[in-house]
Amino acid sequence: MTGRRRIRSPFHRTSTGPVTSAVRAAAAVAAGTALLAGCGVVPGTGGGAGDTVTVMTWAPSGTSGTNKPGMPAFAQAYARWVNAHGGLGGRTLKVLTCNERNDSVAAAKCARDAVKRNVVAVVGSYSLYGDSYLPTLEGAGIPYIGGYGATNAEFTSPLSYPVNGGQPTLLAGLGRELAGGCGPVVLVRPDTISGDELPPMLDSGLKARGHAPAVDERAADDTTEYATPSTRALTAASGQPPEKGCVIPALGDSTGTFMDSFRRARGKFPAVRTAATLGNVDQTVINASGGASGPYEGAYVTGWYPASSDARWDRMKKVISEQAFGDNRIDPADAGVQTTWIAYTVLKAVVTSLGGGEVSSETVRRALNGGLSVTTGDLTPTLRWGFQGELAAIGLSRLVNAEVTLQVVKEGRLVPARKGVTDLTDTLREAKVN
């Protein structure tokens, strides 16, 4: 197996501040535990060997925004596969799914359903509404394993166990890369409180290699047309010839809409290049925007994991081949599917560590908090969660994987731009977060 070569060196963030979120979460857990103890009820009890372990995976599907139907679809395929191969330590894995619908109300409903159905964990899920679902999970003591890293709350809640570094690591890594080959760098992001958190992450990477801070191009959060922001971004990135500037769209669900305007305005600025983070652009977005003939061709993209062509994904692909052949919802190149695979790898390690003992939300949480180290086939560094991570000082106390890979869009596919990974822990420590 290929080793991960280290090169030393959100993002949809909720409005809840890091310290406030952590205190709120801890209080919610304590209150929920006391309440459940008083009632004599333990949520999410899976029982001993031979019993069923029930979990939930949620993601939006069929919406006008970001859709990740491959995540719950893969979770169910994984359950079929693991059950066909002896289950989780002799236990049957049951996966419930919920359509989060890109809606805060629906996300909260999914969380309430998870509590009602006594799941032991929510695993490998996607939602932009951490403040809607995490309080419910915290109150019931249900761990959130391997979310997509889409919100600030996932990196502050004591019941969150993220497997990637979210948008902070991707932006810092992209900044380090573009500092060596771009003139002016322009970040196009929402003019919101959550958008205010993005420039410091990108600038930390640029600063690490002596580059000037990025031009901060703000766009109204509720706009449906980006002609003016795209023209301003292109103008700012053009610089003085022969400098080649770079534009980074970080608009979440609206990134595709921005790129439509960007492509129309780009004719007057042929030297300006694009770059992106996996949190805003992945293979599904590239496919939808025209593939090799689309605006992302040739763009650098920072990601959390190895490229989908890497042999380290072969086992995941085997699961898809055996249990979901022909299911076009599941793309092995989709970062959501990949995150779900890693999240279920964590779940399997946790259940295995419990031996023949009870599997419940409490025992799963205790194992994760007790220093359990999880290897993921070299797709990530060894994962281990503590109460305070190395990046707690900048409000990311649960972030334990700060490694990124660099990919490039070539002939419409994300492929490795170079070997190895970059560890952004030291770079992010220097981020000037308000």
N, C-alpha and C positions, 0 to 999 in steps of 0.2 A: 504494500500500500504506500502510495506517495506521501512523504512527510510534508508538513506545512512549513515552508521556509518563511521565517519572520523577518520583516524589515522594520526595525524599530523607528521609530520616529519620535420638527420633527415634522416634511414631518408635520403631521397634524397634532399640534400640542393643545391640550386642554387649558382652560383658564385657571385651573387650580394650581397654586404655587407648590413647589416640591415639598417644603417643610410642612405646609398646611395639609397637603395630601397625605403625607406619611403619618402625621398625627391623627388625622381623621380616620385613616385606614386602621391604625393600631387600636384606636378607641372602638371602632366598629367591630373588629375581631373580638376584643375583650367582651364587649357587650353581648355580641352574638353567642360567644362561648358560654357566658354565664346564663343566658336565657335558655339555651338548648340544654345545659346541664340541669337547670331547674325543672325543665319539662321531661327530662329523662329521654330525650331524643337525640340521636347522633345522625346528622345528615350524611348522605353519600356512603352508606355502609355496604361494602362489597362482600364481606364475609371471608371465610377461610378458603383453602385450596378446594377447587371443584365448583365454587360458586361463580356468579356472574359479576364482572366488574363493569359498571355502567359509567360512561363519560359522555360529554357533549362537545360537538364542534359546530361553530356557527360562522356564517359569512354572508355577505349580500349577494343576491342573485335576482336577475330580471329587473334591474333598476336602470335609471337613466344615468347613474354615476358609475363608480368603480364596482365591478362585479367579480367575485371570486368563487364561482360555483365549483371549481376544481378542488377546493379545500375540503368541504364536507363530503364531496363525492370520493375523494381519495381516502378520507378517514374511514368511510364505510368499506371501501375496497381493502384497506389495511386490516380492518376487523375480520373480513372474510378470509384474508390470507393468514393472519395469525391464528385464527381459530382452526383453520385447515392444517396448521402445523403445531397443534398441541396447546394453543391458547397462551395466556400469560401465566406461566407457572402452573398450568393445569386449570386455570380459570378461563371461562368464556368471556371474551370482550364484546360488549354491546355498545355501539356508538349511536347516540341520538343526534339529530341535526336540527338546526333552526335557521330560518332565513332572516338575517339581521336587517335587510332591506335598506341599508344606508340611512337609517332613521333612528333617532335617539329613543323614541317610544318603543320601537320594535326591539332594539338592543336590550332595553330594560326588561321587556317581556321575555326575551330569550333567557336572561339571567334568572328571572322568577321561575321560569319553567325548569331550568336546571336545578334549582333548589327543590321545587315540587317533585321532581323525578328522582331526587336523591342521588345525583351524580357524584362521583368521587373527585372529579376534576373537569374543568373545561380545557380542551386540548386543541392546539393548532388552529386558532380562530383568527378572524379579521373583523375589526370594528374601529370606527373613528370616534366612538362615543364612550370612552373609558369612564367618564363621570356618571354615565347612565347605568352601566352594568357592574362596575367594580364594587360600589357600596353594597349591592345585593349579595354578591359573592363573598365579600368580606364579612358581612353580617352572619352568613351561614358557614363561614370557615372553609369555603371551597377554593382550592388553588386554581390559578389561571396559568397554564403551562404553555409556553411557546406561542404567545400572541404574535401578530405580524410586526409589532413594534411601531404601530401607527400613532400612538398617543403618548403624551408625557406621563400619564397616569400609569402606564405599563412599566415605567422605569422608576416609580416611586412607591407603588403599593407593595406592602410586605407580603401580600399573597400572590404577587405576580412573579413568574419565573421565566423571563424572556430568554430566547436562544440566540437572538441577534442584537445588534447595537442600534437598530432603528435608523432614523434619518440623521441623528447627530454624527454617527461614525461615517455614514456615506458622504455627507457634506464635507467633513474634515478631510476625508480621503481624496475627494474630488479636488478640493482646494490645493492639497499637496501636489497632485498630479498636474493641474493646470498651471501652477506657479512656474513650472519648468518649461512651458511651451506657449503660453498665451500672453498677449498684451493685456489690455483692459478686460477684466472679468465682470460680467453683469449678472446679478441674481434677480430674477423676476419672481416675486413672492406675494402672498396675500397681504393687504394692508389691515392686519388684525393683530390682536395681542399674541396669538399663537405664531403668526408670521414673524413677529418681532424676535422670536427665538432663533430663527434660521441664520441670519448674517453672522453672529458670533461663531457658530460652528464652522461655516465655510471660511471665515477669515482666520480661524485658528490654523487651518491647513495652509492657507496662502502665506500667512506670517511665518510659518515654520521654515519656509524656503525663501524668505526675503521678498515676497511679492506684496504689492500694495493691496489694501482692503478692496473688496468687491464693491462695485457700484450697486447701491441698494435701490432697485426699481420696484416700487410698490404698485399693485393693481387692486382696484376695488374688489372686495370679496364677492359681491353680488352681481358683478358684471357678466354679460353674456357675449361680449365682443371685445377683442384685444388688439384692434388696429393701432390705437395710440400707444399702448404699452409696448407692443412689439417694435414699432418704429423707433420709439425712444431707446429701447434696449439695443437695437441694431446700431443706432447712431452713437451711443455711448461706447459700444464694443468695438467700433471701427477704428478708433485711435488714430495714430499717425502712421501712414504707410512707411515701412512694410510690416508694421505690427499686425498680428492676427489676433483679434479679440475673440472672446468666447461668451456665449449666453447660456445661462443655466435656468430653465424653467422649473419652478418648485411650487406648483399650484394645485397639487393633488388631483382631484377629479377634473379640474378645469385645464390641466396641462395640455390635453389634446386639442381643446378649443383654442388655446393660445397658439399652439403650433400651426393651426390652420391659418391664422392671421400672420404668423411669423413667416411661413412659407411664401405667402403672397408678397410680403414686403421685402423679402431677402434678396430679390434681384438686383437691387441697388448696392448691396453690401456682400458681394460674393466671397470676400475673404473671411467673413465672420463665421466661426464654427459654433456648433452646439455641443453641449455636454449635459449629462443628467445623472440622477441617482435612481437606484432600483426602486426606491420608495415612491417615485413619481412615474417612472418608465420601466416596464419590464417587457418580456417577450410578447405577451398578449397585446400590449399597447403598440409595440413596433409592428406586429402583424396587422392590427386594425388601421394603422396609419399608412399602410402601403408597402411595408417590408423594405426591400432593397431600393425601391423607387420613392420611399418616404423621406421625411425631413431628418430622420435620425441616422441615416446611413453615414458611416464614418465617425459617429459620435462616440466619445468615451462615456462609459457608464460604470459607476462604482457599485459593487454588489456585496452581499454578505457571504456568499458561498462560492465554491468553484463553479465554473461554467457548466452548463448542462451536459456538455460532451465529455466531461471528465469521468473516468472510470469509477470514481468513488460514488457515483449515483447509480451504478449498475444494479445494486440490490433493490433500490426503490423502483427502478424500471422493471425489474423482475416481478415485483408486486403488481404493478400496473398491467404487465403482460399477462400474468396469471389470472387476475381478478377483475380487470377493467379494460380488457382489450376492446377497442372500438368505442370507448366512452370518450367522446371528443371534449367533454368538460375538463378532462384531466390532461394537462400539458406538463410533461416532466421538466420543461424549461421555465415554468411559472414559479416565481419566488414564493407564492402562496402555497403551492403544492409541496415545494421543497421544505418550507417551514413546517408544514403539517407532518411530513415524514420525520423531521428531526424532533418535533414535539412528541410524537408517538414513540420515538426511540427513547426519549427521556422517561415517558410513562412506563415503558417496558422495563427499563433499568430500575425504576422505583419499585414496581411490583415484585421484580425478581429479588430486590434487596430485602423485601419483607418476608421472604420464604413462605412458610405455610401459615403465617399469621394473618390477622384481619386486614383487609384492604378497605379503608374508608377515607373520607376526605381528611380526617384527623391524622391517620397514620401516613398517608401520602405527604401531607404537609410537614409532619414531623421528620420524615425521611429527608425531604428536600432541605429543611432547615437545619438538619443534624450533620451537615457536612458531606452528604453523598456526592461523589464525583461521577459525572456521566461522560463517557466517551461516545462520539457520534460517527465513528468510521472516518475520522480526520476531516469531516465536513466543517467542523468548528473546532476551536480549542476545547480542551476538557472543560466541561461546564460545572460550576459549583457556586451556589448562591449563599451569601451571608447576609446579615442584617444591614451592614454598611459595605458597599462595594468601593472600588478604588476611585470612582468618580462621584462619590457622594457630595463632595465639596461644590460641584456645579449642579447639584440637584438631580443626579442620575444614580441614585443609590443602588438600584437593582440591575444596572448594566454590567454584565460580567463578560461579554464578548465584544471587544472593540476592534476586531479584525475585519478588514475589507479586502476584496479582490478588485482588480481592474479589468474591465471587459471593454470590447469595442464592437460596434454594430458593423458587421461585414457581410455583404450580400443578404441583408435582412435578418441575420441571426446574431445573437450575442455570443461572441467567442472570446477566449482569453486574450488580453492585450499583452500580458507577460505572466511569467510563472511567479508563484509565491503569494504571500499575503502581506499586508501592511498593518501593524498594530498601532492604533491611534490613541492609546491610553494617555501617553505623555502629551501628545498634541492637544487632546481635548482638555487636559488639566489647565491649559493656558487660555481656554476660551473665556472671553470676558462676558459672562452671562449676568444680566441685571438681577 
